[in-house]
């Protein structure tokens, strides 16, 4: 993974976080009543978490770190 690709992911993550901050400005009652708003927040959160996971996997791979497998 090259640095440009990592930066693209970080920029994308920043965009997702911006959208989440915009949703956070909405009145709580209005937000909860709206399926569109709650779905948008869920979607942005899911995408942001996936970017964070991808970045972590890239760091593990790039630095040849071991992964820890936890059995629950």
C-alpha positions as CSV (number, residue, x, y, z in Angstrom):
1,X,0.0,0.0,0.0
2,X,1.5,3.3,-1.0
3,X,1.3,6.6,0.8
4,X,-1.1,8.1,-1.8
5,X,-3.6,5.4,-1.2
6,X,-3.4,5.8,2.5
7,X,-3.9,9.5,2.2
8,X,-7.0,8.9,0.0
9,X,-8.5,6.7,2.7
10,X,-7.7,9.4,5.3
11,X,-9.3,12.1,3.2
12,X,-12.4,9.9,2.7
13,X,-12.6,9.2,6.4
14,X,-12.4,12.9,7.1
15,X,-15.3,13.5,4.7
16,X,-17.4,10.8,6.4
17,X,-16.7,12.3,9.8
18,X,-17.7,15.7,8.5
19,X,-21.1,14.3,7.4
20,X,-21.6,12.7,10.8
21,X,-20.8,16.0,12.5
22,X,-23.5,17.6,10.3
23,X,-26.0,15.0,11.3
24,X,-25.1,15.6,15.0
25,X,-26.3,19.1,14.6
26,X,-29.9,18.0,14.0
27,X,-32.4,18.1,16.8
28,X,-32.5,14.7,18.6
29,X,-36.2,14.2,18.3
30,X,-36.2,15.0,14.6
31,X,-33.3,12.8,14.0
32,X,-34.8,9.8,15.8
33,X,-38.1,10.2,13.9
34,X,-36.5,10.2,10.5
35,X,-35.6,6.9,9.0
36,X,-33.6,8.7,6.3
37,X,-31.4,10.5,8.8
38,X,-30.8,7.5,11.0
39,X,-30.0,5.4,8.0
40,X,-27.6,8.0,6.7
41,X,-25.8,8.1,10.1
42,X,-25.6,4.3,10.2
43,X,-24.2,4.2,6.7
44,X,-21.6,6.9,7.4
45,X,-20.6,5.1,10.6
46,X,-20.3,1.8,8.8
47,X,-18.2,3.3,6.1
48,X,-16.0,5.1,8.5
49,X,-15.4,2.0,10.6
50,X,-14.5,0.1,7.4
51,X,-11.9,2.7,6.5
52,X,-10.4,2.5,9.9
53,X,-10.2,-1.3,9.7
54,X,-8.7,-1.1,6.2
55,X,-6.1,1.3,7.4
56,X,-5.2,-0.9,10.4
57,X,-4.9,-3.9,8.2
58,X,-2.7,-1.9,5.8
59,X,-0.4,-1.0,8.8
60,X,-0.2,-4.6,10.0
61,X,0.7,-5.7,6.5
62,X,3.1,-2.9,5.7
63,X,5.0,-3.4,9.0
64,X,4.8,-7.2,8.8
65,X,3.1,-7.3,12.2
66,X,1.4,-10.3,13.6
67,X,-2.3,-10.3,14.0
68,X,-3.9,-11.5,17.2
69,X,-6.8,-14.0,16.8
70,X,-9.2,-13.8,19.7
71,X,-11.7,-16.6,20.2
72,X,-14.8,-15.4,21.9
